[in-house]
Amino acid sequence: MRKLLLSIILLFSLNAADAQLNYRSNLNGFKIFDGANQIESPFWGGFNSPQFQHMDLNGDKLLDIIVFDRYDSKVMPYLRLENDVFQYAPEYEASLPKGLYYYKTADINSDGKWDIFTMSESSNMLIYINQTTSGTNKLKFYGIGPWYYRNQFDSTFFNLYNPLSFSKFDMPEISDIDGDGDLDILSYDQGNYTYRLFKDVRAEKKWPKDTFEFQIMDVCFGYFNEGFDNSILLGECPYKDKLKPRHTGGATCLMYDADADGDKELMISNIGFPRFTYLKNGKAQTKSYYDTMVAYDTIFPRNTIAANQIMFPAGYLVDISGDGVQDLVIAPNNFTDVKETNQIWYYKNLGLSNKPNFQYEKSTLFTDKTLDLGARTAPVFVDVDADGDQDLLVANNGDFEITKGLRDRIAFFENTGNAKNPVYSIKDRDFMKFSDSANLAYQHIVPSVGDIDSDGDMDLIIGLINGRIALYENTAGVNKPVKWVYKTRDLLKVSLEMGETNAAPFLYDYNADGNMDLLVGYYNGRVSLFEAANKTYNNYSLKTRNAWGARGNEWREDVTPGEWKAFGYAVPRVTDLNRDGKQEFIVGTAYGYTRLYQIDGHPYSDSLLADSSWFFQYTIADSTMPKMGSRVVPAFAELTGDSLQEMIFGLGRGGLMWANSLNTKKPSSNVKSVESIAANLYPNPGSNIVVLSRSKGAASSDWNIELYNLQSQLQYKTHLGSGEQGVGIPIQDLSNGVYFVKITNLEGQNSSIKLIVQH
C-alpha cells in the first residue's frame, strides 16, 4: 500500500511538472533599497513576537538559532555562518516539530543534543526528543507526548500521570535550576501570584538519563509573591505549607547565575507592564536549603539602557556574538497588539555566563537585515508611475504601538530596474497619506487594482476589516501616472452575514462579458462572487458565497465529526501562472500557505479540490509546502522577461516572502501543440495596432482571441473567422507594459503569445 501511495504521489508530481506549475520559495528575489541602503535579506518575512533558542542545525558543532514567532507559530531556523553572522535556512523547517505559544530548547536526557519543548492546542507541554545522528544535518525528532507529570495521588489511584499544563500567555523557565544535573521547570501560578517549581526527580531516584518524571516540589518558589499591581512582596507566601506538593494573566521568567555564587537569580515580567523585575537569590549567601529571593530591582539591566519600552517583554539567553558566552535578547511576548518594529533588543554580554555584564547594542537584531513594515502586509503590483514596469504597493499596519491598529497605510515601492532585472526602492511609506486621514481610520486593509469602470486605467479597491470595500477611481487617464480619488467605502452595498469581515477583494471578469466582476474573501474563509451588470462600479449582484468551493480554513481532525476551523482570512487571486491559457485560482489563507484551484471549464457552483503540488519550499527533500506564517496575501507579476509570473506574499508578521517558477523560460503547455493554433503577432513591441495572423500552414478554423494584462484582466476580445488570415488589435489606449494574447479554437486547443506595448 505504501509503495502504491508513493507511486501516486510521484505521478501527481510529474503531472504537475507537465502543467508547468512548479514554484518554490526563494530568498533571492529582487533587490529592495531603503533610501540609498540596499536591504540585505528582504524576504525573511518579518517578526512580531519572536523567541530565540539554540540548536545545532547542520551538525557543524556551532550553535545556530531557532526563531519562533508566537504571533503565528512560525519556526525560522538560522544558520551561524560565522561569529555573529546568521542566514535564514528554511530548508530545515520541515524537520523541526510544529509548536504553539512557546518553543524552547534544552537537553532533557543529557545526551548533548537540544530537545524541544512546546505546547499543544489544549495548553499541554509537549517534548520532542532530538534523535539526530551526530555530525549530520538530517534533523530527527521523536514526540513523547504530555504524560510525564506525576500527580500527588497515592499509587492505588487509577491514573498517576497528568499532562503538565500552563497558561498559553506564560513563558516558563526550563533549565537545571537546582544544579543536580537534570532539568527543572519554573512557571507562573496566576491564581496565587507565585511561581511553581516542577523538578525532574531523575537524579534523586538515580534513574538512567532516558527516564524522567516531573513532580511539583515548590508552590512558592523563592519565597515571594507578586501584588496585583506588579509589586514584589519578599518573604511572603499565600500557602501555609510552602513546600508541600499539591495540585494547584500571563508572565515570563528567565533564570541565570548573575553573581557566580552557584544559585540562580530570576528575571520576570507580567502582561500589561513594559518592564522586567530582577530578583536576587540569597540561597548561597545565607546557606539556605531553599531558593529565597532577598532583593529586587525594577530597573533591568541597571548598568546600561534599561529594557522598559516593550509591553510584556520576554528574555532569552543565547550566544549571538559567537564568543561562547550567553548574550541577552529581549522581545515582546504577546500574540498581537505588540511593538512590531525595532522590538528585538540585543544586549551583548561583556562578562561571563555565570557573572554577566549585559550592555545594550541595538533594538534591531535580525530586523536590520530584512524588510519589516510592522504587521499584516498585503502587496499588489501596479504601474503607478506609467513607465511601463510593475511597481509595488504594500499595505501594512505601520506598527501597532504607533498606530494602535487604527491607521493602516500603504507603502509605495518604485520599480527602478529593467524588464529582466527589477529593482525596487521605497519611495513613500504612507502613500496617499491614508494614516493622516482621521475620518478613514482604515484597519486590516487588503488592496487590489483593476479597471472597474472600463476607461482603460487602473482603479484601486481596498478591503476593510468591517467587510466593506472602498473604491478609489483613477482619474488620470490611460498611460498616465495614477491619480486615485476617493469614491466610496461601501462599493458593494450588500448585507453581510456572520464571519464576513476582513474583506479581501479581487477584480476578475469570470464570465468574459467585458465587465469586471468581483471576488471577495472573508474572515470566515469563504470566497463570494459578485457579478457586474455593466461597466460602472455601482451595480453588483451576489452570485454565490462559496465560489468554486474554495476556502482559507483548515480542516479540524481533532474533533468528531471533523469540521472546518471558524476562520480562514481567504484572499482570492486569479491569474494564468504558466501562460497556458488557463486561469489558476489562488487563495491566501490564515495558516501559512496558499491553495490553488484549477477553475478552467468549471462553473462557480462546482466544489473543487485544491492542488497542493504546485508550490514547493526548498528543504532537504525539496518536497514540502511552505508554511509562511499567518495571513498570507499573494500577488503576481511577470518581472524578469521570461513570460512566467513571479510571486510575492504578504504576511501577518509584516514582511514579504518571494517565490519563482522552476520551469524554463519558454514554458510548454500540457495542451496539445498542433499547427492549427500556430500564429504570428506583429509588430511586437507595438504602440498603435498589432496584427494577429495565422502561421503558414495553419488550419483555417475559427479562433477566439482575448487580450489580458498581467493581472489576468481582459482588455480586448475579438474573433478570427474560418478563412480569415489575420485581424488587427488596437492597443493605443493600453498602458506600457507586458500583455498576453490568448487564442482558443473550437476544439478547445489554445495558445498564448506575449505582447509588449511600448508607446
C-alpha positions in Angstrom: 0.0 0.0 0.0 2.8 2.4 0.9 4.5 1.8 -2.5 1.2 2.4 -4.3 0.7 5.7 -2.4 4.3 6.7 -3.3 3.7 5.9 -7.0 0.5 8.0 -7.0 2.4 11.0 -5.3 5.2 10.7 -7.9 2.7 10.5 -10.8 0.9 13.6 -9.4 4.2 15.5 -9.1 5.1 14.6 -12.7 1.7 15.7 -13.9 2.3 19.0 -12.0 5.6 19.4 -13.8 3.9 18.8 -17.1 1.5 21.5 -16.3 4.4 23.9 -15.6 3.1 24.8 -12.1 6.4 24.2 -10.2 7.0 27.2 -7.9 9.5 27.3 -5.0 10.0 29.9 -2.2 13.3 31.8 -2.8 15.2 34.1 -0.5 16.9 35.7 -3.5 14.2 37.7 -5.2 14.6 41.3 -6.5 16.7 43.9 -4.8 15.0 46.4 -2.5 16.5 49.7 -1.4 15.5 51.9 1.6 16.9 55.2 0.6 20.5 54.6 -0.5 20.8 51.4 1.5 20.1 48.0 0.0 18.2 45.7 2.3 20.4 42.7 2.8 17.8 39.9 3.0 14.4 41.5 2.3 12.4 38.2 2.1 12.8 36.7 5.6 9.2 37.6 6.3 9.3 39.9 9.3 9.0 39.5 13.1 6.3 40.3 15.7 6.8 38.4 18.9 10.0 36.3 18.3 11.5 33.8 20.7 15.2 32.8 20.4 16.7 29.4 21.2 19.9 27.5 20.4 20.2 24.4 18.2 23.0 22.8 16.1 21.1 22.5 12.8 23.7 21.3 10.4 26.0 19.2 12.6 29.0 21.6 12.5 29.0 22.0 16.3 28.3 25.7 16.0 25.2 27.0 17.9 22.7 28.1 15.3 19.5 29.9 16.2 15.8 28.9 16.0 13.5 31.9 16.0 9.9 31.0 16.8 7.3 33.8 16.4 4.5 33.5 19.0 2.3 35.6 16.7 1.7 32.9 14.1 3.8 29.9 15.4 6.3 30.3 12.6 9.5 28.4 13.1 12.5 30.1 11.4 15.9 28.4 11.5 19.1 30.5 11.2 22.5 29.0 10.5 25.5 30.7 12.1 27.9 31.4 9.2 30.5 33.0 11.4 30.6 34.5 14.9 27.6 36.9 14.7 26.5 36.4 11.1 23.3 34.4 10.5 21.4 33.3 7.4 17.8 32.2 7.3 17.8 28.5 6.4 14.2 27.4 5.6 15.4 24.0 4.3 15.4 22.9 8.0 11.8 23.9 8.8 10.2 20.7 7.6 12.4 18.7 10.0 11.5 20.7 13.1 8.4 20.0 15.1 5.4 22.4 15.0 4.8 24.4 18.1 2.4 26.8 19.8 2.8 29.6 22.3 6.4 29.0 23.1 9.3 27.0 21.7 12.3 26.2 24.0 15.3 24.0 23.6 17.1 22.2 26.4 18.8 18.8 26.8 16.4 16.7 28.9 18.2 13.3 28.6 21.8 14.6 28.9 22.9 13.3 25.5 24.4 16.6 24.3 21.6 17.3 21.9 19.0 20.1 22.2 15.5 18.7 22.7 12.4 20.9 22.0 9.7 21.9 24.5 6.4 23.5 23.2 2.7 23.3 23.8 -0.4 21.7 22.3 -3.7 23.5 21.4 -5.0 22.3 24.8 -2.1 24.0 26.5 -0.3 20.8 27.5 3.5 20.8 27.4 5.0 18.6 24.6 8.5 17.3 24.5 10.3 16.3 21.3 13.5 14.2 21.8 16.4 15.0 19.4 17.4 11.8 17.7 19.6 13.4 15.1 22.8 11.4 14.3 25.8 13.5 15.5 27.6 15.3 12.7 24.7 15.3 10.2 22.2 17.9 9.1 19.3 15.5 8.8 17.3 16.5 11.9 15.1 13.9 13.5 12.8 14.3 16.5 10.5 12.0 18.4 7.5 13.3 20.2 6.9 11.6 23.6 3.5 13.2 24.4 2.5 15.1 27.5 2.2 12.4 30.1 5.3 12.9 32.3 3.9 14.9 35.3 3.4 12.7 38.3 0.3 13.8 40.2 0.0 13.7 44.0 -2.3 10.8 44.4 -1.1 7.6 46.0 -0.1 4.6 44.0 -3.5 2.9 44.2 -5.1 5.7 42.1 -6.0 4.6 38.6 -4.2 7.4 36.8 -0.9 8.6 38.3 0.2 10.9 35.5 -1.3 14.0 34.0 -0.3 16.5 31.3 1.8 19.4 32.5 -0.3 22.4 31.6 0.5 26.1 31.7 -1.3 29.2 30.5 -0.7 30.0 26.9 0.4 33.5 27.9 3.2 32.3 30.1 6.9 31.7 29.3 8.2 29.0 31.7 11.9 28.6 32.6 13.3 25.2 31.6 16.9 24.6 32.9 18.8 22.9 35.7 17.6 25.2 38.5 18.8 23.2 41.5 22.1 22.1 39.9 21.6 18.4 40.2 22.2 17.6 36.6 18.6 17.3 35.3 16.1 19.8 34.0 13.5 21.6 36.1 10.6 23.8 35.1 9.6 27.1 36.7 6.2 28.5 35.8 3.8 31.3 37.0 0.8 30.4 39.2 -1.6 33.2 38.1 -4.1 32.2 40.8 -1.8 33.0 43.6 0.8 35.3 42.0 3.6 32.9 42.8 6.0 30.7 40.9 5.9 26.9 41.0 8.9 24.6 40.7 8.5 21.2 38.9 11.5 19.1 39.5 12.7 16.2 37.4 13.4 13.5 40.1 15.7 11.5 37.8 18.8 12.4 39.9 17.1 11.7 43.3 15.9 8.3 42.1 19.1 7.5 40.3 17.3 6.7 37.1 19.0 6.4 33.7 19.2 9.5 31.6 16.3 8.5 29.3 13.9 8.2 32.2 12.4 11.3 33.8 9.4 12.4 35.8 8.4 15.9 36.8 6.9 16.5 40.3 5.8 19.7 41.9 8.2 20.5 44.7 7.7 24.1 45.5 4.5 26.1 45.1 6.0 29.3 46.3 9.5 29.3 44.7 11.9 32.0 46.0 9.5 32.7 48.9 7.9 35.8 47.4 4.7 36.7 45.7 3.6 39.5 43.4 0.9 42.1 44.1 -1.8 42.7 41.6 -0.1 45.9 40.6 3.2 44.1 39.7 4.7 44.9 43.1 7.0 42.4 44.8 6.4 41.1 48.4 9.6 39.4 49.7 9.3 36.8 52.4 5.6 36.2 51.8 3.7 33.2 50.5 -0.1 32.6 50.3 0.4 28.9 51.2 0.6 27.8 54.8 2.8 24.8 53.8 5.1 26.4 51.3 6.9 23.2 50.3 4.0 20.7 50.4 3.4 19.4 46.9 -0.1 19.8 45.7 -2.3 20.4 42.7 -2.9 23.8 42.0 -2.7 36.6 33.3 0.5 35.7 32.0 4.1 36.0 33.0 7.6 35.3 31.7 10.6 34.1 33.7 14.2 33.6 33.0 16.9 32.3 35.4 20.7 32.7 35.4 23.5 33.0 37.9 24.2 36.7 38.0 27.0 36.7 40.6 28.8 33.4 40.2 27.7 32.1 43.6 26.0 28.9 42.3 22.4 29.9 42.8 20.2 31.4 40.1 18.6 34.8 40.0 15.2 35.4 38.5 14.1 37.9 35.9 10.3 38.2 35.5 7.8 40.2 33.6 4.0 40.5 33.5 1.3 41.1 30.9 0.3 44.7 30.8 3.6 46.1 32.0 6.7 47.3 30.0 9.5 46.2 32.3 11.3 43.4 34.0 11.8 42.8 37.7 15.2 41.3 38.7 15.2 39.2 41.9 18.4 38.3 43.7 18.6 34.8 45.0 20.0 34.6 48.6 20.2 30.8 48.8 24.0 30.6 48.5 25.0 33.6 50.7 22.6 32.5 53.5 23.4 28.8 53.1 19.6 28.2 52.9 18.2 24.9 51.8 15.6 26.8 49.8 15.8 29.3 47.0 14.9 32.6 48.6 14.7 36.0 46.9 16.2 38.6 49.1 16.2 41.8 47.0 14.7 43.0 43.8 15.2 45.8 41.2 12.6 47.1 38.8 15.3 48.7 36.5 16.9 46.0 34.4 19.6 45.9 33.2 20.7 48.7 35.5 24.2 49.4 34.2 23.0 50.2 30.6 19.9 51.1 28.7 17.1 49.5 30.6 14.6 47.2 28.9 11.5 49.2 29.8 9.9 50.2 26.4 8.4 46.9 25.3 5.0 45.9 26.7 5.1 42.4 28.3 8.7 41.6 27.3 10.4 38.2 27.4 14.1 37.5 27.7 16.3 34.8 26.1 19.9 33.8 26.8 21.6 32.9 23.5 25.1 33.4 22.2 24.6 35.9 19.5 28.2 37.2 19.3 29.7 33.7 18.9 32.2 34.2 21.7 30.9 31.3 23.8 29.2 33.5 26.3 25.4 33.8 26.5 24.0 37.2 25.5 20.6 38.6 26.3 17.8 39.1 23.7 14.5 40.8 24.6 11.3 40.8 22.5 7.5 41.1 23.1 5.7 38.1 24.4 2.1 38.8 23.5 0.3 37.3 20.5 -1.0 40.5 19.0 -1.1 44.3 19.7 2.7 44.5 20.4 5.5 46.7 19.3 6.2 45.4 15.8 9.3 47.3 14.6 12.6 48.0 16.5 11.4 45.5 19.0 14.2 42.9 19.2 16.7 44.3 21.7 20.2 42.8 21.9 22.4 43.1 24.9 25.9 41.8 24.4 27.5 40.0 27.4 30.9 41.5 28.1 31.3 39.3 31.2 30.8 35.6 31.9 27.8 33.3 31.5 27.7 33.0 35.3 28.5 36.6 36.0 27.2 38.6 33.0 27.7 42.2 32.1 24.9 42.9 29.7 25.5 46.0 27.5 22.8 47.4 25.1 23.8 47.1 21.5 20.7 47.7 19.4 16.9 47.3 19.1 17.0 45.8 15.6 18.6 42.4 16.0 17.8 40.5 12.8 15.2 43.1 11.7 18.1 45.3 10.4 18.8 42.6 7.8 15.3 42.3 6.3 12.1 44.2 5.3 9.6 44.5 8.2 6.7 47.0 7.9 5.1 46.1 11.2 2.2 43.6 10.6 -0.4 42.4 8.1 1.4 43.2 4.8 -0.8 42.9 1.7 1.0 43.5 -1.7 -0.3 44.4 -5.1 1.6 45.0 -8.4 0.6 48.0 -10.5 2.3 50.5 -12.8 2.0 53.6 -10.5 4.2 56.0 -12.5 3.2 54.8 -16.0 6.8 54.0 -17.1 5.9 50.5 -18.4 7.0 48.3 -15.5 5.3 46.9 -12.4 5.7 48.9 -9.2 4.6 47.5 -5.9 2.2 48.7 -3.2 2.2 47.0 0.2 -0.5 47.7 2.7 0.5 47.4 6.4 -0.5 48.5 9.9 2.7 50.5 10.5 3.4 49.0 14.0 0.6 48.6 16.5 2.5 50.5 19.2 2.3 53.6 16.9 -1.0 53.2 15.2 -2.9 51.2 17.8 -4.2 49.2 14.8 -6.4 52.1 13.7 -4.3 53.8 10.9 -3.2 51.3 8.3 -1.2 52.7 5.4 0.3 51.7 2.0 4.0 51.7 1.2 5.0 52.5 -2.4 7.9 50.6 -3.9 9.0 52.1 -7.2 10.5 49.7 -9.8 13.7 51.4 -10.9 15.1 48.3 -12.7 14.5 46.9 -16.2 12.3 44.3 -17.8 14.7 41.4 -16.8 16.1 42.7 -13.5 13.6 44.5 -11.3 15.0 46.8 -8.5 12.6 48.3 -6.0 13.1 51.4 -3.9 10.8 52.5 -1.0 9.6 55.9 -2.2 6.8 56.5 0.3 5.9 54.6 3.5 2.5 56.3 3.7 1.4 56.5 0.0 -1.7 58.7 -0.4 -1.4 59.5 3.3 -4.1 57.1 4.4 -2.9 57.2 8.0 -3.3 61.0 8.2 -7.0 60.9 7.5 -8.8 60.7 10.8 -12.2 60.1 9.1 -10.9 57.0 7.3 -9.2 55.1 10.1 -8.7 52.0 7.9 -7.9 48.7 9.5 -6.7 45.4 8.2 -6.7 46.7 4.6 -6.1 44.5 1.6 -5.7 46.4 -1.7 -6.3 45.3 -5.3 -6.3 47.1 -8.7 -8.3 46.8 -11.9 -10.2 48.7 -14.5 -13.5 48.7 -12.7 -15.2 51.4 -14.9 -13.7 50.2 -18.3 -12.0 53.6 -19.0 -8.6 52.0 -19.7 -6.8 52.8 -16.5 -6.3 51.0 -13.2 -8.6 51.8 -10.3 -7.9 50.9 -6.6 -10.2 48.9 -4.3 -9.4 48.3 -0.7 -10.9 45.6 1.6 -11.7 46.7 5.1 -12.0 45.0 8.5 -15.8 45.5 8.6 -16.2 43.5 5.4 -16.8 46.6 3.2 -14.8 47.6 0.2 -13.5 51.2 -0.5 -13.1 52.4 -4.1 -10.6 55.0 -5.4 -11.2 55.9 -9.0 -8.2 56.6 -11.3 -8.9 60.0 -12.9 -5.5 60.3 -14.5 -6.4 58.6 -17.8 -4.6 56.0 -19.9 -0.8 55.9 -19.9 -0.5 58.5 -17.1 0.7 58.1 -13.5 -2.2 57.1 -11.3 -4.4 59.6 -9.6 -6.7 57.8 -7.3 -9.7 59.8 -6.0 -11.9 58.5 -3.2 -15.4 57.5 -4.3 -16.9 55.3 -1.6 -16.1 53.0 1.3 -19.0 50.6 0.6 -18.7 49.6 -3.0 -21.0 46.5 -2.9 -23.7 47.8 -0.6 -24.8 44.3 0.4 -25.9 42.7 3.6 -23.1 40.8 5.2 -23.5 37.6 7.1 -21.7 36.5 10.3 -18.0 36.0 9.6 -18.0 38.2 6.5 -15.4 40.6 7.9 -11.8 41.3 6.8 -12.8 41.7 3.1 -10.1 40.8 0.5 -11.3 41.8 -3.0 -10.1 41.0 -6.5 -11.5 42.2 -9.8 -12.0 39.4 -12.3 -14.2 39.0 -15.4 -15.3 35.5 -14.6 -17.9 35.3 -17.4 -15.8 37.1 -20.1 -18.5 39.7 -20.8 -16.2 42.6 -20.6 -17.4 43.8 -17.2 -15.2 43.5 -14.1 -16.8 41.1 -11.6 -15.6 40.9 -8.1 -14.3 38.0 -5.9 -14.2 38.8 -2.2 -12.6 36.6 0.5 -13.6 37.0 4.1 -12.5 36.1 7.7 -14.8 33.1 7.6 -12.6 31.5 5.0 -15.1 31.6 2.1 -15.0 33.5 -1.2 -18.0 35.3 -2.6 -18.6 36.1 -6.2 -20.3 39.3 -7.2 -21.3 39.9 -10.9 -21.1 43.3 -12.5 -24.2 44.2 -14.5 -22.5 46.9 -16.6 -19.2 48.8 -17.0 -19.8 51.1 -14.0 -18.9 50.4 -10.4 -22.3 50.7 -8.7 -24.2 47.7 -9.8 -23.1 44.3 -8.4 -25.3 41.3 -7.6 -24.2 38.4 -5.4 -23.9 35.1 -7.3 -22.5 32.8 -4.6 -20.9 32.8 -1.1 -18.9 29.7 -2.0 -17.2 30.3 -5.3 -15.7 27.0 -6.6 -15.8 25.7 -3.1 -12.5 27.5 -2.3 -11.6 28.0 1.4 -9.0 29.7 3.5 -9.9 27.5 6.5 -8.1 24.4 7.8 -9.9 21.1 8.5 -10.0 20.0 12.1 -9.3 16.3 12.6 -9.1 16.6 16.4 -12.9 16.7 16.8 -15.6 14.2 15.9 -17.1 14.8 13.4 -14.4 16.8 11.7 -15.2 20.4 10.8 -13.6 23.5 9.2 -11.9 25.9 11.6 -14.0 29.0 12.2 -11.7 31.5 10.4 -9.6 31.4 7.3 -8.9 35.0 6.1 -9.4 34.0 2.5 -7.6 36.2 -0.1 -8.6 35.3 -3.7 -6.5 36.0 -6.7 -6.9 34.7 -10.3 -4.1 34.6 -12.9 -2.6 32.5 -15.6 0.6 31.5 -13.9 2.3 29.5 -16.6 0.7 31.2 -19.7 -1.0 28.0 -20.9 -4.2 29.9 -21.5 -5.9 28.5 -18.3 -6.7 30.6 -15.3 -5.5 29.5 -11.9 -7.5 30.5 -8.8 -5.1 31.1 -5.8 -6.4 31.6 -2.3 -4.3 33.0 0.5 -5.1 31.6 3.9 -4.7 32.2 7.6 -2.5 29.1 8.0 0.8 29.8 6.3 0.2 28.7 2.7 -1.8 29.3 -0.4 -4.3 27.0 -2.1 -4.6 26.6 -5.9 -7.8 25.6 -7.7 -7.9 24.8 -11.4 -11.2 26.6 -12.3 -10.9 26.5 -16.1 -14.0 25.0 -17.6 -15.7 24.8 -14.1 -18.8 26.8 -13.2 -18.5 28.7 -9.9 -21.0 26.3 -8.4 -18.5 23.4 -8.5 -16.7 22.4 -5.4 -13.1 21.8 -6.4 -10.2 20.2 -4.6 -7.1 22.3 -4.0 -3.9 21.4 -5.8 -1.2 21.1 -3.2 1.6 20.0 -5.6 2.2 23.3 -7.3 4.3 25.1 -4.6 7.5 23.8 -3.0 9.6 25.1 -0.2 13.3 24.4 -0.5 14.0 21.7 2.0 16.4 18.8 2.2 13.8 16.7 0.4 12.6 19.7 -1.7 9.0 18.4 -1.4 7.0 20.2 1.2 4.5 23.1 1.0 6.0 26.1 2.7 4.5 27.3 6.0 5.0 31.1 5.5 3.0 32.2 8.6 -0.4 33.5 9.1 -2.5 35.9 6.9 -0.9 35.1 3.6 -1.7 37.6 0.8 -0.5 36.6 -2.7 0.4 38.9 -5.5 1.7 38.0 -9.0 3.5 39.8 -11.8 5.9 38.9 -14.7 9.0 40.7 -13.7 12.0 39.0 -15.4 11.0 38.8 -19.0 10.6 35.0 -19.1 6.8 35.1 -19.5 6.3 33.2 -16.3 4.9 35.1 -13.4 6.8 35.6 -10.1 5.0 35.7 -6.8 5.3 37.7 -3.7 3.4 37.1 -0.4 2.4 39.5 2.4 2.3 38.1 5.9 0.8 38.8 9.3 4.3 39.3 10.7 4.8 42.4 8.5 7.4 41.2 6.0 7.3 39.7 2.5 8.3 36.4 1.0 9.1 35.6 -2.6 8.7 32.6 -4.9 9.6 31.9 -8.6 8.9 29.2 -11.1 11.4 26.3 -11.5 10.4 25.9 -15.2 12.3 27.0 -18.3 11.9 30.4 -19.9 9.7 29.1 -22.7 7.1 27.0 -20.9 5.5 24.2 -22.8 1.8 23.6 -22.5 0.2 20.3 -21.5 -2.4 21.2 -24.1 -1.8 19.6 -27.5 0.5 21.7 -29.6 -0.8 21.5 -33.2 -0.2 23.6 -36.3 -3.8 24.8 -36.3 -3.1 27.1 -33.3 0.2 28.5 -34.6 0.1 32.3 -35.0 2.2 35.4 -35.6 1.9 38.7 -33.8 3.4 41.9 -35.2 4.8 44.5 -34.7 5.9 43.4 -31.3 6.7 45.6 -29.4 3.8 47.6 -30.7 2.2 51.0 -30.0 -0.9 51.5 -32.1 -2.3 48.4 -33.7 -0.8 44.9 -33.8 -1.8 42.2 -36.2 -2.5 38.6 -35.2 -2.2 36.3 -38.2 -2.2 32.5 -38.9 1.2 30.9 -39.3 2.0 29.4 -42.7 0.3 26.0 -43.0 -2.1 26.6 -40.0 -5.6 25.2 -40.4 -8.3 27.6 -41.2 -10.5 27.2 -38.2 -12.4 29.7 -36.0 -10.3 31.4 -33.4 -11.5 33.3 -30.3 -8.9 36.0 -29.4 -8.5 37.6 -26.0 -6.0 40.2 -24.7 -5.1 40.1 -21.0 -2.9 42.2 -18.8 -0.5 40.8 -16.1 -3.3 40.8 -13.6 -5.3 38.4 -15.9 -7.8 41.1 -16.6 -9.5 41.1 -20.0 -8.5 44.1 -22.1 -9.9 43.3 -25.5 -11.8 40.5 -27.2 -12.2 39.7 -30.9 -12.7 36.8 -33.4 -10.9 35.3 -36.4 -13.3 33.5 -38.7 -12.7 30.4 -40.7 -10.8 31.5 -43.9 -9.6 34.8 -42.4 -5.9 35.2 -42.3 -5.5 37.9 -39.7 -7.1 40.6 -37.6 -5.9 43.9 -36.2 -5.9 44.5 -32.4 -6.0 48.2 -31.2 -3.6 48.9 -28.3 -3.2 52.6 -28.5 -5.1 53.1 -25.2 -3.2 50.5 -23.3 -0.6 51.4 -20.7 3.0 50.5 -21.5 3.9 47.0 -20.3 3.5 43.3 -20.9 0.3 41.7 -22.1 -0.7 38.3 -23.4 -2.9 37.3 -26.3 -4.8 34.1 -25.8 -6.1 32.1 -28.8 -8.6 29.4 -28.5 -10.1 27.3 -31.3 -13.3 25.2 -31.4 -11.5 22.1 -30.5 -10.5 23.6 -27.1 -6.9 23.9 -28.1 -5.2 27.1 -27.1 -2.0 29.1 -27.3 -0.6 32.3 -25.7 1.7 35.0 -27.2 3.4 37.7 -25.1 2.8 41.3 -26.3 4.9 44.3 -25.3 3.1 47.6 -25.5 5.6 50.4 -25.9 4.4 53.9 -26.9 
